[in-house]
Structure formats: structure tokens, C-alpha cells
Amino acid sequence: MAYGMALAVLADPTRRKVFERLRTGPRAVNALAAGLPVSRPAVSQHLRVLKEAGLVEERSEGVRRIYSVRREGLAELRDWLDSFWGDALDAFKREAERSHRERGRK
């Protein structure tokens, strides 16, 4: 149930904002922290939690750590969310077929 962990981790608004900033590409902690109402060490803690959840990865560039979205980490969450579309489409199909049958009887 990795999607459950991803949902829990992304429930925090600051953590979600940090994660969303990585959408445009890899960034260093300082760039991620710029303009956020939390300190750079707090952003580092949020990144640690995101990394433990498998949502981000890091690499070193000299003394800087560069973070990026780990696309594989989103796969289970996406699969889970996508399953709702399949269920909704199946329910829509059943309702359309039922409605069509009822119109045919009238």
C-alpha cells in the first residue's frame, strides 16, 4: 500500500508545495526553500520524508544536494487513482445500458 504512504506524505501542505516545485525539474534545497514560509532546514526535513516515501530522489553536485521527482514513486499512487476511472466508466456504462433498455420498453 505504497499509495497510502504517498497520500499521507503529500497531505502536508508545505511538503506538497515542495514536491510541486520539483515538477519543473531538479532543484537544490535553497531553490526549493526560496519564498516558502519555512526555513531551509525545515525544507530539508520535508525532502527527507518525501525521499523515504519514494517520491523524490537526490544526487550530490559538489556540496549541494539536488532533488528531483522519482516518477516510479508515483506509479502506484497513479495506478490506484486510475482505478477509480475504470470503476466510474463501468458504472456509467451500466447506467447507460439500463436507461437504453427502459426507453426501449416505453
KELOLUM-978179 format. One record per residue: residue number from 1; residue in three letters; chain; y, z, x of N, C-alpha, C in turn. Coordinates in steps of 0.2 Angstrom, whole numbers, padded with zeros to 4 digits, m for minus. Atoms other than C-alpha are relative to their C-alpha. Last residue first. Layout:
<rs>
R   num   residu   chaine   n_north    n_up   n_east   ca_north   ca_up   ca_east   c_north    c_up   c_east
R   NUM      ALA        A         Y       Z        X          Y       Z         X         Y       Z        X
...
</rs>
This chain:
<rs>
R   num   residu   chaine   n_north    n_up   n_east   ca_north   ca_up   ca_east   c_north    c_up   c_east
R   106      LYS        A     m0005    0000     0006       0013   m0117     m0209      0001   m0007    m0003
R   105      ARG        A      0002   m0003     0006      m0003   m0116     m0199      0004   m0001    m0006
R   104      GLY        A      0005    0005     0003       0003   m0127     m0185     m0003    0002    m0006
R   103      ARG        A     m0004    0006     0003       0018   m0116     m0183     m0005   m0005    m0003
R   102      GLU        A     m0003   m0003     0006       0006   m0101     m0180      0004   m0006    m0003
R   101      ARG        A      0006    0000     0005      m0004   m0111     m0167      0003    0002    m0007
R   100      HIS        A      0002    0007     0001       0012   m0115     m0157     m0005    0000    m0006
R    99      SER        A     m0005    0003     0005       0018   m0097     m0158     m0001   m0007    m0002
R    98      ARG        A      0001   m0004     0007       0001   m0091     m0151      0006   m0003    m0005
R    97      GLU        A      0006    0002     0003       0002   m0104     m0137     m0001    0003    m0007
R    96      ALA        A     m0002    0007     0002       0020   m0100     m0132     m0006   m0003    m0004
R    95      GLU        A     m0004    0000     0005       0015   m0081     m0132      0002   m0007    m0003
R    94      ARG        A      0004   m0002     0006       0000   m0084     m0121      0004    0000    m0006
R    93      LYS        A      0005    0005     0002       0010   m0095     m0109     m0004    0002    m0006
R    92      PHE        A     m0004    0005     0003       0024   m0082     m0108     m0004   m0005    m0003
R    91      ALA        A     m0001   m0003     0006       0011   m0068     m0104      0005   m0005    m0004
R    90      ASP        A      0006    0000     0004       0004   m0079     m0090      0002    0003    m0007
R    89      LEU        A      0002    0007     0002       0021   m0083     m0084     m0006    0000    m0004
R    88      ALA        A     m0005    0002     0005       0026   m0064     m0083     m0002   m0007    m0003
R    87      ASP        A      0002   m0004     0007       0009   m0059     m0075      0005   m0003    m0005
R    86      GLY        A      0006    0003     0003       0012   m0073     m0062     m0002    0003    m0006
R    85      TRP        A     m0002    0007     0003       0030   m0068     m0059     m0006   m0003    m0003
R    84      PHE        A     m0004   m0001     0007       0025   m0050     m0057      0001   m0006    m0003
R    83      SER        A      0005   m0001     0005       0013   m0055     m0043      0002    0002    m0007
R    82      ASP        A      0002    0006     0002       0027   m0061     m0033     m0005    0000    m0006
R    81      LEU        A     m0005    0002     0004       0034   m0044     m0031     m0002   m0006    m0004
R    80      TRP        A      0000   m0005     0006       0017   m0038     m0024      0006   m0002    m0005
R    79      ASP        A      0006    0001     0003       0016   m0053     m0012      0000    0004    m0007
R    78      ARG        A     m0001    0007     0004       0034   m0051     m0007     m0006   m0001    m0004
R    77      LEU        A     m0005   m0002     0005       0031   m0032     m0002      0001   m0007    m0005
R    76      GLU        A      0004   m0003     0005       0015   m0038      0007      0005    0002    m0006
R    75      ALA        A      0005    0004     0003       0024   m0051      0017     m0003    0004    m0006
R    74      LEU        A     m0002    0001     0007       0040   m0041      0021     m0006   m0004    m0004
R    73      GLY        A     m0001   m0006     0003       0033   m0034      0037      0002    0000    m0008
R    72      GLU        A      0007   m0002     0002       0027   m0051      0042      0000    0006    m0004
R    71      ARG        A      0002    0003     0007       0045   m0056      0042     m0006    0002    m0002
R    70      ARG        A      0007    0002    m0001       0050   m0043      0055     m0003   m0003    m0006
R    69      VAL        A      0004   m0001     0005       0069   m0043      0054     m0007   m0002     0002
R    68      SER        A      0000    0006     0005       0078   m0042      0070     m0005    0002    m0005
R    67      TYR        A      0004   m0001     0006       0084   m0028      0082      0000   m0006    m0004
R    66      ILE        A     m0002    0005     0005       0091   m0030      0099     m0005    0001    m0005
R    65      ARG        A      0006    0002     0004       0090   m0015      0111      0003   m0004    m0006
R    64      ARG        A      0000    0001     0008       0103   m0015      0124     m0006   m0001    m0003
R    63      VAL        A      0000   m0007     0003       0101   m0008      0142      0001    0000    m0007
R    62      GLY        A     m0003   m0005    m0005       0095   m0025      0149      0000    0007    m0003
R    61      GLU        A     m0004    0005    m0004       0090   m0035      0134      0004    0004     0004
R    60      SER        A     m0005   m0002    m0005       0076   m0025      0126      0004   m0006     0003
R    59      ARG        A      0001    0002    m0006       0067   m0030      0110      0005    0002     0005
R    58      GLU        A     m0005    0000    m0005       0065   m0023      0093     m0002   m0003     0007
R    57      GLU        A      0002    0000    m0006       0056   m0026      0077      0006    0000     0005
R    56      VAL        A     m0004    0003    m0006       0060   m0023      0060     m0004    0001     0006
R    55      LEU        A     m0005    0005     0003       0051   m0021      0043      0004   m0003     0005
R    54      GLY        A      0002    0007    m0002       0035   m0013      0050      0005   m0005    m0002
R    53      ALA        A      0003    0003     0006       0038    0004      0041     m0002   m0007     0001
R    52      GLU        A      0006   m0003     0002       0040    0012      0058     m0004   m0002    m0006
R    51      LYS        A      0005    0003    m0005       0053   m0001      0063     m0007    0004    m0002
R    50      LEU        A      0002    0007     0002       0063    0003      0047     m0005   m0003     0005
R    49      VAL        A      0004   m0001     0006       0062    0022      0051     m0002   m0007    m0002
R    48      ARG        A      0006   m0003    m0002       0068    0019      0069     m0005    0000    m0006
R    47      LEU        A      0004    0006    m0003       0082    0007      0063     m0007    0003     0002
R    46      HIS        A      0002    0005     0006       0088    0021      0051     m0004   m0006     0003
R    45      GLN        A      0005   m0003     0004       0088    0033      0066     m0003   m0004    m0006
R    44      SER        A      0006    0000    m0004       0098    0021      0077     m0006    0003    m0004
R    43      VAL        A      0003    0006     0000       0110    0019      0063     m0006   m0001     0004
R    42      ALA        A      0003    0000     0006       0113    0038      0063     m0004   m0007    m0002
R    41      PRO        A      0007   m0003    m0001       0115    0037      0082     m0003    0000    m0007
R    40      ARG        A      0004    0004    m0003       0129    0024      0079     m0007    0003     0001
R    39      SER        A     m0001    0001    m0008       0138    0035      0067     m0006   m0005     0002
R    38      VAL        A      0004   m0004    m0004       0139    0032      0048      0000   m0001     0007
R    37      PRO        A     m0003   m0006     0001       0152    0024      0036     m0005    0006     0004
R    36      LEU        A      0004   m0004     0004       0147    0007      0042      0003    0007     0000
R    35      GLY        A     m0002    0000     0007       0160   m0005      0049     m0004    0005    m0005
R    34      ALA        A     m0008    0002     0001       0152   m0008      0065      0001    0000    m0007
R    33      ALA        A     m0003   m0006     0002       0134    0001      0065      0008   m0002    m0001
R    32      LEU        A      0003   m0002     0006       0124   m0016      0066      0005    0006    m0003
R    31      ALA        A     m0002    0005     0005       0135   m0023      0080     m0002    0002    m0007
R    30      ASN        A     m0007    0000     0001       0133   m0007      0090      0002   m0005    m0005
R    29      VAL        A     m0002   m0005     0004       0114   m0007      0087      0008    0001    m0002
R    28      ALA        A      0000   m0006    m0004       0112   m0024      0094      0002    0005    m0005
R    27      ARG        A     m0007   m0003    m0002       0109   m0039      0082     m0002    0007     0004
R    26      PRO        A      0001   m0006    m0004       0095   m0052      0078      0007    0003     0002
R    25      GLY        A      0003    0001    m0007       0099   m0064      0064      0000    0006     0004
R    24      THR        A     m0003    0006    m0003       0108   m0067      0048     m0002   m0001     0007
R    23      ARG        A      0001    0007     0003       0097   m0056      0038      0002   m0006     0004
R    22      LEU        A      0004    0004    m0005       0099   m0042      0051     m0002   m0006    m0003
R    21      ARG        A     m0004    0002    m0006       0114   m0035      0041     m0004   m0004     0005
R    20      GLU        A     m0004    0006     0002       0103   m0033      0026      0004   m0004     0005
R    19      PHE        A      0005    0005     0001       0092   m0021      0035      0003   m0006    m0002
R    18      VAL        A      0002    0001    m0007       0107   m0010      0040     m0005   m0006     0000
R    17      LYS        A     m0006    0004    m0003       0113   m0011      0022     m0001   m0002     0007
R    16      ARG        A      0000    0007     0003       0096   m0006      0016      0005   m0004     0002
R    15      ARG        A      0005    0003    m0004       0096    0009      0028     m0001   m0007    m0003
R    14      THR        A     m0003    0002    m0007       0113    0014      0021     m0006   m0004     0004
R    13      PRO        A     m0005    0005     0000       0107    0013      0003      0003   m0002     0007
R    12      ASP        A     m0006   m0003    m0003       0091    0022      0005      0005   m0005     0001
R    11      ALA        A     m0004   m0003     0005       0078    0014     m0006      0006    0003     0002
R    10      LEU        A     m0006    0004     0002       0073    0002      0008      0004    0003    m0006
R     9      VAL        A     m0004    0000    m0006       0061    0015      0016      0007   m0004    m0002
R     8      ALA        A     m0003   m0007    m0001       0053    0019     m0001      0005    0000     0006
R     7      LEU        A     m0005   m0002     0006       0051    0001     m0006      0003    0007     0002
R     6      ALA        A     m0006    0004     0000       0044   m0003      0011      0005    0001    m0005
R     5      MET        A     m0004   m0002    m0006       0032    0011      0011      0006   m0004     0000
R     4      GLY        A     m0003   m0006     0003       0026    0006     m0007      0004    0003     0006
R     3      TYR        A     m0006    0002     0004       0024   m0012      0000      0003    0006    m0003
R     2      ALA        A     m0005    0000    m0004       0012   m0005      0013      0007   m0002    m0004
R     1      MET        A     m0006    0000     0004       0000    0000      0000      0006    0000     0004
</rs>
